[in-house]
Amino acid sequence: MDRRGLLRSTAAVGAAGATAWGAGSVGSAAARQRRDEGRGPGPLRVHIVVFDGVEELDFAGPLEVFGAARSVGQRVETELVTSGGPGGFTGRFGTRVTDVGAWDPDAADVIVVPGGGFAQRDGAGIWAEIKKGRLTRALRDAVRPDLTLLGVCTGVIVLHAAGVIGDRPCTTHHRAKDYLRERGADVRDARVVDDGNLVCAGGVSSGIDGSLWLLERELGTAPAGQVEALMEFERRGTVLRT
């Protein structure tokens, strides 16, 4: 089976016009134009937002993909950031990371929002972040035409709570799909859903697939293939482009 060809298969290519934060490819097109025309062919700047209770693979998978892109010669800058001041965090399974920088969303072309703790309402994780409101406000305020948001796993729920999904096509972890559907989201059964400036990846390891897809979309098939080979990772499932 040609898995890479299957991954890049598309469905239901929409013809509707896009607003500053609407459906379509406005995010990627504007980002490419700004890199190519505005300040020159600058690097792809990726910020991965982390917090206490975050699922380790949710953030580490994208970190590996975009970091590996730099190691094969691509102009990609990747940072772990927090929505508060600089500091550290403890992941869901006890991984402690220190010296994480404060977040300046205006300095990013891509913001990755991981998940964690969906089934644990009273502990660290997405529910605590939603309750605090700092991360959701920052995401809502960060929205601009040349920014792409990548929601990983139940990080998509954080994006929905921030008001940047609404009824747009998306996906999330299979255990959280009904939650989003009940709240009006257009949840699709695909591993990765690309709605232009909003890209969503399903559960946990699919953050690697979503990141590889975004790398391919922004920088080309060859760099994504190099990273895939370097990581010895074979993408699966489909990318649904709307």
LUMFINU-984122 format. One record per residue (C-alpha): residue number from 0; residue in three letters; x, y, z. Coordinates in steps of 0.25 Angstrom, whole numbers. Example, Ala and Ser with C-alpha at 12.3 -4.5 7.8 and 13.67 -1.06 7.14 Angstrom:
<pts>
<pt figu="0" romi="ALA" u="49" v="-18" w="31"/>
<pt figu="1" romi="SER" u="55" v="-4" w="29"/>
</pts>
This chain:
<pts>
<pt figu="0" romi="MET" u="0" v="0" w="0"/>
<pt figu="1" romi="ASP" u="5" v="14" w="-3"/>
<pt figu="2" romi="ARG" u="3" v="20" w="11"/>
<pt figu="3" romi="ARG" u="9" v="33" w="8"/>
<pt figu="4" romi="GLY" u="0" v="35" w="-4"/>
<pt figu="5" romi="LEU" u="-12" v="31" w="4"/>
<pt figu="6" romi="LEU" u="-8" v="41" w="15"/>
<pt figu="7" romi="ARG" u="-8" v="52" w="5"/>
<pt figu="8" romi="SER" u="-21" v="48" w="-1"/>
<pt figu="9" romi="THR" u="-31" v="60" w="1"/>
<pt figu="10" romi="ALA" u="-46" v="61" w="1"/>
<pt figu="11" romi="ALA" u="-57" v="71" w="0"/>
<pt figu="12" romi="VAL" u="-48" v="83" w="-4"/>
<pt figu="13" romi="GLY" u="-57" v="95" w="0"/>
<pt figu="14" romi="ALA" u="-59" v="107" w="-9"/>
<pt figu="15" romi="ALA" u="-64" v="116" w="2"/>
<pt figu="16" romi="GLY" u="-57" v="129" w="4"/>
<pt figu="17" romi="ALA" u="-48" v="131" w="16"/>
<pt figu="18" romi="THR" u="-49" v="142" w="27"/>
<pt figu="19" romi="ALA" u="-37" v="146" w="36"/>
<pt figu="20" romi="TRP" u="-40" v="133" w="44"/>
<pt figu="21" romi="GLY" u="-49" v="125" w="35"/>
<pt figu="22" romi="ALA" u="-48" v="113" w="27"/>
<pt figu="23" romi="GLY" u="-39" v="111" w="16"/>
<pt figu="24" romi="SER" u="-24" v="112" w="13"/>
<pt figu="25" romi="VAL" u="-23" v="127" w="17"/>
<pt figu="26" romi="GLY" u="-13" v="123" w="29"/>
<pt figu="27" romi="SER" u="-3" v="116" w="21"/>
<pt figu="28" romi="ALA" u="-4" v="125" w="9"/>
<pt figu="29" romi="ALA" u="-2" v="137" w="17"/>
<pt figu="30" romi="ALA" u="10" v="131" w="25"/>
<pt figu="31" romi="ARG" u="17" v="127" w="12"/>
<pt figu="32" romi="GLN" u="15" v="141" w="6"/>
<pt figu="33" romi="ARG" u="20" v="148" w="19"/>
<pt figu="34" romi="ARG" u="32" v="139" w="19"/>
<pt figu="35" romi="ASP" u="35" v="141" w="4"/>
<pt figu="36" romi="GLU" u="31" v="155" w="2"/>
<pt figu="37" romi="GLY" u="30" v="162" w="15"/>
<pt figu="38" romi="ARG" u="43" v="159" w="23"/>
<pt figu="39" romi="GLY" u="49" v="150" w="13"/>
<pt figu="40" romi="PRO" u="50" v="135" w="13"/>
<pt figu="41" romi="GLY" u="51" v="134" w="28"/>
<pt figu="42" romi="PRO" u="50" v="122" w="37"/>
<pt figu="43" romi="LEU" u="37" v="115" w="40"/>
<pt figu="44" romi="ARG" u="35" v="119" w="55"/>
<pt figu="45" romi="VAL" u="28" v="108" w="63"/>
<pt figu="46" romi="HIS" u="24" v="110" w="77"/>
<pt figu="47" romi="ILE" u="19" v="98" w="86"/>
<pt figu="48" romi="VAL" u="11" v="102" w="98"/>
<pt figu="49" romi="VAL" u="13" v="93" w="110"/>
<pt figu="50" romi="PHE" u="7" v="93" w="124"/>
<pt figu="51" romi="ASP" u="6" v="84" w="136"/>
<pt figu="52" romi="GLY" u="-1" v="71" w="133"/>
<pt figu="53" romi="VAL" u="2" v="72" w="118"/>
<pt figu="54" romi="GLU" u="3" v="58" w="111"/>
<pt figu="55" romi="GLU" u="18" v="56" w="108"/>
<pt figu="56" romi="LEU" u="16" v="50" w="94"/>
<pt figu="57" romi="ASP" u="7" v="61" w="90"/>
<pt figu="58" romi="PHE" u="18" v="72" w="91"/>
<pt figu="59" romi="ALA" u="30" v="63" w="89"/>
<pt figu="60" romi="GLY" u="25" v="57" w="76"/>
<pt figu="61" romi="PRO" u="24" v="71" w="69"/>
<pt figu="62" romi="LEU" u="37" v="75" w="76"/>
<pt figu="63" romi="GLU" u="44" v="64" w="70"/>
<pt figu="64" romi="VAL" u="38" v="66" w="56"/>
<pt figu="65" romi="PHE" u="41" v="81" w="55"/>
<pt figu="66" romi="GLY" u="55" v="79" w="62"/>
<pt figu="67" romi="ALA" u="59" v="68" w="52"/>
<pt figu="68" romi="ALA" u="55" v="78" w="41"/>
<pt figu="69" romi="ARG" u="65" v="87" w="46"/>
<pt figu="70" romi="SER" u="75" v="76" w="47"/>
<pt figu="71" romi="VAL" u="73" v="73" w="32"/>
<pt figu="72" romi="GLY" u="76" v="87" w="28"/>
<pt figu="73" romi="GLN" u="62" v="93" w="28"/>
<pt figu="74" romi="ARG" u="60" v="107" w="34"/>
<pt figu="75" romi="VAL" u="51" v="104" w="45"/>
<pt figu="76" romi="GLU" u="52" v="110" w="59"/>
<pt figu="77" romi="THR" u="45" v="102" w="70"/>
<pt figu="78" romi="GLU" u="42" v="106" w="85"/>
<pt figu="79" romi="LEU" u="35" v="101" w="97"/>
<pt figu="80" romi="VAL" u="27" v="112" w="103"/>
<pt figu="81" romi="THR" u="17" v="115" w="114"/>
<pt figu="82" romi="SER" u="5" v="124" w="114"/>
<pt figu="83" romi="GLY" u="10" v="130" w="127"/>
<pt figu="84" romi="GLY" u="24" v="135" w="131"/>
<pt figu="85" romi="PRO" u="36" v="127" w="129"/>
<pt figu="86" romi="GLY" u="37" v="114" w="137"/>
<pt figu="87" romi="GLY" u="36" v="99" w="136"/>
<pt figu="88" romi="PHE" u="25" v="89" w="136"/>
<pt figu="89" romi="THR" u="22" v="74" w="140"/>
<pt figu="90" romi="GLY" u="16" v="65" w="129"/>
<pt figu="91" romi="ARG" u="5" v="55" w="131"/>
<pt figu="92" romi="PHE" u="15" v="44" w="134"/>
<pt figu="93" romi="GLY" u="24" v="52" w="143"/>
<pt figu="94" romi="THR" u="34" v="57" w="133"/>
<pt figu="95" romi="ARG" u="39" v="70" w="139"/>
<pt figu="96" romi="VAL" u="44" v="81" w="129"/>
<pt figu="97" romi="THR" u="51" v="94" w="134"/>
<pt figu="98" romi="ASP" u="55" v="107" w="128"/>
<pt figu="99" romi="VAL" u="43" v="108" w="118"/>
<pt figu="100" romi="GLY" u="42" v="122" w="112"/>
<pt figu="101" romi="ALA" u="30" v="132" w="113"/>
<pt figu="102" romi="TRP" u="21" v="133" w="101"/>
<pt figu="103" romi="ASP" u="21" v="143" w="90"/>
<pt figu="104" romi="PRO" u="10" v="138" w="81"/>
<pt figu="105" romi="ASP" u="14" v="149" w="71"/>
<pt figu="106" romi="ALA" u="27" v="143" w="69"/>
<pt figu="107" romi="ALA" u="21" v="130" w="64"/>
<pt figu="108" romi="ASP" u="16" v="125" w="50"/>
<pt figu="109" romi="VAL" u="11" v="112" w="56"/>
<pt figu="110" romi="ILE" u="6" v="110" w="70"/>
<pt figu="111" romi="VAL" u="5" v="95" w="75"/>
<pt figu="112" romi="VAL" u="-6" v="92" w="86"/>
<pt figu="113" romi="PRO" u="-4" v="79" w="92"/>
<pt figu="114" romi="GLY" u="-14" v="72" w="101"/>
<pt figu="115" romi="GLY" u="-14" v="63" w="114"/>
<pt figu="116" romi="GLY" u="-23" v="60" w="125"/>
<pt figu="117" romi="PHE" u="-36" v="59" w="118"/>
<pt figu="118" romi="ALA" u="-41" v="48" w="128"/>
<pt figu="119" romi="GLN" u="-36" v="55" w="140"/>
<pt figu="120" romi="ARG" u="-45" v="67" w="143"/>
<pt figu="121" romi="ASP" u="-39" v="71" w="157"/>
<pt figu="122" romi="GLY" u="-24" v="70" w="154"/>
<pt figu="123" romi="ALA" u="-14" v="77" w="145"/>
<pt figu="124" romi="GLY" u="-16" v="77" w="130"/>
<pt figu="125" romi="ILE" u="-26" v="83" w="120"/>
<pt figu="126" romi="TRP" u="-37" v="85" w="130"/>
<pt figu="127" romi="ALA" u="-28" v="93" w="139"/>
<pt figu="128" romi="GLU" u="-23" v="101" w="128"/>
<pt figu="129" romi="ILE" u="-37" v="104" w="123"/>
<pt figu="130" romi="LYS" u="-42" v="108" w="137"/>
<pt figu="131" romi="LYS" u="-30" v="117" w="139"/>
<pt figu="132" romi="GLY" u="-33" v="124" w="126"/>
<pt figu="133" romi="ARG" u="-19" v="130" w="123"/>
<pt figu="134" romi="LEU" u="-16" v="120" w="112"/>
<pt figu="135" romi="THR" u="-29" v="121" w="105"/>
<pt figu="136" romi="ARG" u="-29" v="136" w="106"/>
<pt figu="137" romi="ALA" u="-15" v="136" w="100"/>
<pt figu="138" romi="LEU" u="-19" v="127" w="88"/>
<pt figu="139" romi="ARG" u="-31" v="135" w="85"/>
<pt figu="140" romi="ASP" u="-23" v="148" w="85"/>
<pt figu="141" romi="ALA" u="-12" v="141" w="77"/>
<pt figu="142" romi="VAL" u="-21" v="139" w="65"/>
<pt figu="143" romi="ARG" u="-17" v="146" w="52"/>
<pt figu="144" romi="PRO" u="-17" v="143" w="37"/>
<pt figu="145" romi="ASP" u="-3" v="138" w="36"/>
<pt figu="146" romi="LEU" u="-3" v="129" w="48"/>
<pt figu="147" romi="THR" u="-6" v="114" w="48"/>
<pt figu="148" romi="LEU" u="-11" v="106" w="60"/>
<pt figu="149" romi="LEU" u="-8" v="92" w="61"/>
<pt figu="150" romi="GLY" u="-17" v="85" w="72"/>
<pt figu="151" romi="VAL" u="-12" v="71" w="76"/>
<pt figu="152" romi="CYS" u="-21" v="61" w="83"/>
<pt figu="153" romi="THR" u="-29" v="68" w="94"/>
<pt figu="154" romi="GLY" u="-22" v="81" w="92"/>
<pt figu="155" romi="VAL" u="-33" v="83" w="81"/>
<pt figu="156" romi="ILE" u="-42" v="84" w="93"/>
<pt figu="157" romi="VAL" u="-34" v="95" w="98"/>
<pt figu="158" romi="LEU" u="-35" v="102" w="85"/>
<pt figu="159" romi="HIS" u="-50" v="100" w="85"/>
<pt figu="160" romi="ALA" u="-51" v="106" w="99"/>
<pt figu="161" romi="ALA" u="-43" v="118" w="94"/>
<pt figu="162" romi="GLY" u="-54" v="120" w="83"/>
<pt figu="163" romi="VAL" u="-45" v="118" w="71"/>
<pt figu="164" romi="ILE" u="-52" v="105" w="66"/>
<pt figu="165" romi="GLY" u="-67" v="107" w="67"/>
<pt figu="166" romi="ASP" u="-73" v="99" w="56"/>
<pt figu="167" romi="ARG" u="-61" v="97" w="48"/>
<pt figu="168" romi="PRO" u="-56" v="83" w="43"/>
<pt figu="169" romi="CYS" u="-46" v="77" w="53"/>
<pt figu="170" romi="THR" u="-42" v="64" w="60"/>
<pt figu="171" romi="THR" u="-37" v="60" w="74"/>
<pt figu="172" romi="HIS" u="-35" v="47" w="82"/>
<pt figu="173" romi="HIS" u="-46" v="37" w="80"/>
<pt figu="174" romi="ARG" u="-50" v="37" w="94"/>
<pt figu="175" romi="ALA" u="-53" v="52" w="93"/>
<pt figu="176" romi="LYS" u="-60" v="53" w="80"/>
<pt figu="177" romi="ASP" u="-74" v="52" w="86"/>
<pt figu="178" romi="TYR" u="-71" v="64" w="95"/>
<pt figu="179" romi="LEU" u="-67" v="73" w="84"/>
<pt figu="180" romi="ARG" u="-79" v="68" w="75"/>
<pt figu="181" romi="GLU" u="-88" v="71" w="86"/>
<pt figu="182" romi="ARG" u="-83" v="86" w="86"/>
<pt figu="183" romi="GLY" u="-85" v="88" w="72"/>
<pt figu="184" romi="ALA" u="-71" v="85" w="66"/>
<pt figu="185" romi="ASP" u="-71" v="78" w="52"/>
<pt figu="186" romi="VAL" u="-63" v="66" w="57"/>
<pt figu="187" romi="ARG" u="-57" v="57" w="46"/>
<pt figu="188" romi="ASP" u="-52" v="43" w="46"/>
<pt figu="189" romi="ALA" u="-38" v="46" w="41"/>
<pt figu="190" romi="ARG" u="-25" v="45" w="47"/>
<pt figu="191" romi="VAL" u="-21" v="59" w="42"/>
<pt figu="192" romi="VAL" u="-31" v="70" w="38"/>
<pt figu="193" romi="ASP" u="-26" v="82" w="31"/>
<pt figu="194" romi="ASP" u="-35" v="94" w="30"/>
<pt figu="195" romi="GLY" u="-25" v="104" w="26"/>
<pt figu="196" romi="ASN" u="-20" v="112" w="38"/>
<pt figu="197" romi="LEU" u="-26" v="101" w="47"/>
<pt figu="198" romi="VAL" u="-20" v="88" w="47"/>
<pt figu="199" romi="CYS" u="-24" v="77" w="57"/>
<pt figu="200" romi="ALA" u="-18" v="63" w="59"/>
<pt figu="201" romi="GLY" u="-25" v="52" w="66"/>
<pt figu="202" romi="GLY" u="-20" v="44" w="78"/>
<pt figu="203" romi="VAL" u="-6" v="45" w="85"/>
<pt figu="204" romi="SER" u="4" v="39" w="74"/>
<pt figu="205" romi="SER" u="-4" v="46" w="63"/>
<pt figu="206" romi="GLY" u="3" v="59" w="67"/>
<pt figu="207" romi="ILE" u="15" v="53" w="59"/>
<pt figu="208" romi="ASP" u="6" v="51" w="47"/>
<pt figu="209" romi="GLY" u="0" v="65" w="48"/>
<pt figu="210" romi="SER" u="14" v="72" w="49"/>
<pt figu="211" romi="LEU" u="20" v="64" w="38"/>
<pt figu="212" romi="TRP" u="8" v="68" w="29"/>
<pt figu="213" romi="LEU" u="9" v="83" w="33"/>
<pt figu="214" romi="LEU" u="24" v="82" w="30"/>
<pt figu="215" romi="GLU" u="21" v="76" w="16"/>
<pt figu="216" romi="ARG" u="10" v="87" w="14"/>
<pt figu="217" romi="GLU" u="19" v="99" w="18"/>
<pt figu="218" romi="LEU" u="33" v="94" w="13"/>
<pt figu="219" romi="GLY" u="30" v="83" w="3"/>
<pt figu="220" romi="THR" u="29" v="68" w="1"/>
<pt figu="221" romi="ALA" u="45" v="66" w="1"/>
<pt figu="222" romi="PRO" u="48" v="72" w="15"/>
<pt figu="223" romi="ALA" u="36" v="64" w="21"/>
<pt figu="224" romi="GLY" u="41" v="51" w="15"/>
<pt figu="225" romi="GLN" u="55" v="54" w="20"/>
<pt figu="226" romi="VAL" u="50" v="56" w="34"/>
<pt figu="227" romi="GLU" u="41" v="44" w="33"/>
<pt figu="228" romi="ALA" u="52" v="35" w="29"/>
<pt figu="229" romi="LEU" u="61" v="41" w="40"/>
<pt figu="230" romi="MET" u="51" v="38" w="50"/>
<pt figu="231" romi="GLU" u="48" v="24" w="44"/>
<pt figu="232" romi="PHE" u="34" v="27" w="45"/>
<pt figu="233" romi="GLU" u="23" v="23" w="35"/>
<pt figu="234" romi="ARG" u="11" v="32" w="35"/>
<pt figu="235" romi="ARG" u="-3" v="26" w="34"/>
<pt figu="236" romi="GLY" u="-17" v="29" w="33"/>
<pt figu="237" romi="THR" u="-22" v="41" w="24"/>
<pt figu="238" romi="VAL" u="-21" v="56" w="24"/>
<pt figu="239" romi="LEU" u="-34" v="62" w="21"/>
<pt figu="240" romi="ARG" u="-33" v="76" w="15"/>
<pt figu="241" romi="THR" u="-45" v="84" w="15"/>
</pts>
